[in-house]
Amino acid sequence: MKKGEVGPWYESTDTTYKGSFPVNTDGGQLSGGQPGLAGGFRHVIEGSRQIMGRAGPRQVPKNDLAMVNG
């Protein structure tokens, strides 16, 4: 994307777990009780669950790739 295109793209994209570009499928740190440093690995676990097809009701349809940042 070119400079200045990300904002409009993000605003027009469905980033829910059922959307075309799922982000934070487990709700993120706030959903985990804000565990601080101990919560850093939660993202890896959620990404792994998505790839293995074990995310339950949060499962995304296309699950062959996960990106974890934190």
MDAnalysis code that builds the backbone (N, CA, C; Angstrom):
import MDAnalysis as mda
import numpy as np

u = mda.Universe.empty(210, n_residues=70, atom_resindex=np.repeat(np.arange(70), 3), trajectory=True)
u.add_TopologyAttr("name", ["N", "CA", "C"] * 70)
u.add_TopologyAttr("resid", np.arange(1, 71))
u.add_TopologyAttr("resname", ["MET", "LYS", "LYS", "GLY", "GLU", "VAL", "GLY", "PRO", "TRP", "TYR", "GLU", "SER", "THR", "ASP", "THR", "THR", "TYR", "LYS", "GLY", "SER", "PHE", "PRO", "VAL", "ASN", "THR", "ASP", "GLY", "GLY", "GLN", "LEU", "SER", "GLY", "GLY", "GLN", "PRO", "GLY", "LEU", "ALA", "GLY", "GLY", "PHE", "ARG", "HIS", "VAL", "ILE", "GLU", "GLY", "SER", "ARG", "GLN", "ILE", "MET", "GLY", "ARG", "ALA", "GLY", "PRO", "ARG", "GLN", "VAL", "PRO", "LYS", "ASN", "ASP", "LEU", "ALA", "MET", "VAL", "ASN", "GLY"])
u.atoms.positions = np.array([
    [0.832, -1.180, 0.000],
    [0.000, 0.000, 0.000],
    [0.873, 1.239, 0.000],
    [0.327, 2.270, -0.559],
    [1.037, 3.540, -0.587],
    [0.731, 4.331, 0.677],
    [1.594, 5.271, 0.964],
    [1.422, 6.126, 2.132],
    [0.040, 6.792, 2.087],
    [-0.660, 6.730, 3.204],
    [-1.971, 7.344, 3.304],
    [-3.137, 6.429, 2.959],
    [-2.853, 5.212, 2.478],
    [-3.929, 4.301, 2.076],
    [-4.381, 3.349, 3.185],
    [-3.556, 3.168, 4.208],
    [-3.867, 2.184, 5.241],
    [-5.110, 2.555, 6.045],
    [-5.223, 3.810, 6.463],
    [-6.369, 4.241, 7.265],
    [-7.701, 3.971, 6.589],
    [-7.895, 4.474, 5.374],
    [-9.153, 4.201, 4.677],
    [-9.394, 2.708, 4.434],
    [-8.327, 1.968, 4.108],
    [-8.473, 0.529, 3.905],
    [-8.950, -0.146, 5.187],
    [-8.315, 0.181, 6.312],
    [-8.671, -0.452, 7.584],
    [-10.107, -0.118, 7.987],
    [-10.502, 1.123, 7.779],
    [-11.864, 1.537, 8.134],
    [-12.923, 0.823, 7.297],
    [-12.573, 0.441, 6.087],
    [-13.554, -0.200, 5.205],
    [-13.442, -1.727, 5.204],
    [-12.577, -2.283, 6.043],
    [-12.343, -3.724, 6.075],
    [-12.920, -4.332, 7.349],
    [-13.573, -5.471, 7.216],
    [-14.134, -6.178, 8.368],
    [-13.018, -6.963, 9.050],
    [-12.591, -6.506, 10.240],
    [-11.494, -7.149, 10.960],
    [-11.985, -8.045, 12.097],
    [-13.279, -8.363, 12.123],
    [-13.782, -9.299, 13.124],
    [-13.320, -10.708, 12.762],
    [-13.472, -11.647, 13.681],
    [-13.003, -13.007, 13.398],
    [-13.752, -13.660, 12.239],
    [-14.906, -13.123, 11.881],
    [-15.648, -13.650, 10.735],
    [-15.409, -12.829, 9.470],
    [-14.633, -11.762, 9.568],
    [-14.423, -10.855, 8.457],
    [-13.361, -11.311, 7.475],
    [-13.075, -10.459, 6.507],
    [-12.107, -10.789, 5.458],
    [-10.660, -10.650, 5.923],
    [-10.426, -9.917, 7.031],
    [-9.074, -9.721, 7.563],
    [-9.144, -9.779, 9.090],
    [-9.270, -10.988, 9.673],
    [-9.461, -11.117, 11.114],
    [-8.264, -10.620, 11.921],
    [-8.543, -9.799, 12.919],
    [-7.515, -9.244, 13.803],
    [-7.944, -9.482, 15.247],
    [-6.997, -9.878, 16.101],
    [-7.275, -10.047, 17.531],
    [-8.445, -11.001, 17.766],
    [-8.346, -12.195, 17.216],
    [-9.469, -13.130, 17.242],
    [-9.869, -13.581, 18.641],
    [-8.974, -13.457, 19.618],
    [-9.330, -13.848, 20.985],
    [-9.686, -12.653, 21.866],
    [-9.743, -11.476, 21.291],
    [-10.109, -10.287, 22.062],
    [-8.931, -9.517, 22.621],
    [-7.740, -10.068, 22.539],
    [-6.552, -9.352, 22.982],
    [-6.329, -9.371, 24.484],
    [-5.378, -8.547, 24.924],
    [-4.966, -8.507, 26.331],
    [-6.103, -8.155, 27.278],
    [-6.959, -7.221, 26.893],
    [-8.037, -6.821, 27.796],
    [-8.999, -7.974, 28.064],
    [-9.194, -8.839, 27.089],
    [-10.068, -9.997, 27.289],
    [-9.429, -11.040, 28.193],
    [-8.117, -10.974, 28.337],
    [-7.408, -11.926, 29.193],
    [-7.150, -11.387, 30.582],
    [-7.788, -10.305, 30.942],
    [-7.603, -9.742, 32.274],
    [-6.346, -8.904, 32.407],
    [-5.785, -8.453, 31.289],
    [-4.565, -7.641, 31.261],
    [-3.485, -8.263, 32.150],
    [-3.004, -9.474, 31.804],
    [-2.031, -10.157, 32.643],
    [-0.600, -9.624, 32.561],
    [-0.383, -8.550, 31.832],
    [0.966, -7.974, 31.761],
    [1.918, -8.858, 30.983],
    [3.123, -9.041, 31.503],
    [4.140, -9.824, 30.798],
    [3.700, -11.260, 30.552],
    [2.953, -11.826, 31.470],
    [2.506, -13.213, 31.306],
    [1.558, -13.359, 30.122],
    [0.948, -12.276, 29.692],
    [-0.010, -12.348, 28.592],
    [0.620, -12.360, 27.225],
    [1.911, -12.127, 27.126],
    [2.569, -12.061, 25.832],
    [2.463, -13.329, 25.014],
    [2.430, -14.458, 25.678],
    [2.380, -15.741, 24.978],
    [0.966, -16.094, 24.529],
    [-0.039, -15.396, 25.049],
    [-1.431, -15.652, 24.670],
    [-1.625, -15.531, 23.164],
    [-0.927, -14.589, 22.553],
    [-1.054, -14.363, 21.111],
    [-0.546, -15.571, 20.323],
    [0.555, -16.146, 20.785],
    [1.118, -17.326, 20.126],
    [0.147, -18.502, 20.248],
    [-0.428, -18.664, 21.428],
    [-1.390, -19.751, 21.643],
    [-2.605, -19.578, 20.739],
    [-3.133, -18.362, 20.655],
    [-4.302, -18.126, 19.799],
    [-3.965, -18.378, 18.332],
    [-2.810, -17.911, 17.874],
    [-2.403, -18.168, 16.492],
    [-2.284, -19.660, 16.208],
    [-1.712, -20.395, 17.157],
    [-1.578, -21.848, 17.009],
    [-2.936, -22.527, 16.952],
    [-3.841, -22.103, 17.822],
    [-5.189, -22.686, 17.817],
    [-5.892, -22.429, 16.489],
    [-5.726, -21.242, 15.949],
    [-6.356, -20.921, 14.664],
    [-5.819, -21.830, 13.562],
    [-4.504, -21.991, 13.504],
    [-3.891, -22.818, 12.462],
    [-4.299, -24.283, 12.601],
    [-4.402, -24.770, 13.845],
    [-4.776, -26.170, 14.075],
    [-6.278, -26.411, 13.964],
    [-7.068, -25.323, 13.815],
    [-8.518, -25.477, 13.725],
    [-9.171, -25.755, 15.066],
    [-8.534, -25.287, 16.152],
    [-9.030, -25.559, 17.508],
    [-9.447, -24.292, 18.256],
    [-9.897, -23.278, 17.533],
    [-10.255, -22.008, 18.171],
    [-11.730, -21.929, 18.548],
    [-12.448, -23.004, 18.376],
    [-13.856, -23.038, 18.773],
    [-14.693, -22.004, 18.035],
    [-15.539, -21.266, 18.766],
    [-16.427, -20.307, 18.108],
    [-15.693, -19.123, 17.469],
    [-14.407, -18.938, 17.795],
    [-13.611, -17.844, 17.215],
    [-12.892, -18.272, 15.935],
    [-13.061, -19.522, 15.530],
    [-12.309, -20.056, 14.395],
    [-12.553, -19.250, 13.125],
    [-11.446, -18.875, 12.477],
    [-11.542, -18.156, 11.207],
    [-11.599, -19.180, 10.069],
    [-12.265, -18.839, 8.954],
    [-12.405, -19.811, 7.863],
    [-11.087, -20.162, 7.178],
    [-10.226, -19.181, 6.943],
    [-8.935, -19.423, 6.283],
    [-7.880, -19.407, 7.379],
    [-7.318, -20.562, 7.693],
    [-6.450, -20.642, 8.860],
    [-5.079, -21.255, 8.581],
    [-4.507, -20.980, 7.424],
    [-3.204, -21.556, 7.115],
    [-2.042, -20.613, 7.431],
    [-2.346, -19.429, 7.947],
    [-1.309, -18.449, 8.255],
    [-1.755, -17.596, 9.436],
    [-0.848, -17.379, 10.372],
    [-1.142, -16.506, 11.513],
    [0.034, -15.565, 11.716],
    [-0.249, -14.329, 12.064],
    [0.800, -13.366, 12.391],
    [0.632, -12.966, 13.847],
    [1.716, -13.062, 14.602],
    [1.689, -12.706, 16.015],
    [2.666, -11.566, 16.240],
    [2.231, -10.564, 16.961],
    [3.068, -9.399, 17.242],
    [2.865, -9.004, 18.691],
    [3.889, -8.568, 19.327],
    [3.687, -8.139, 20.701],
    [4.911, -7.955, 21.409],
])
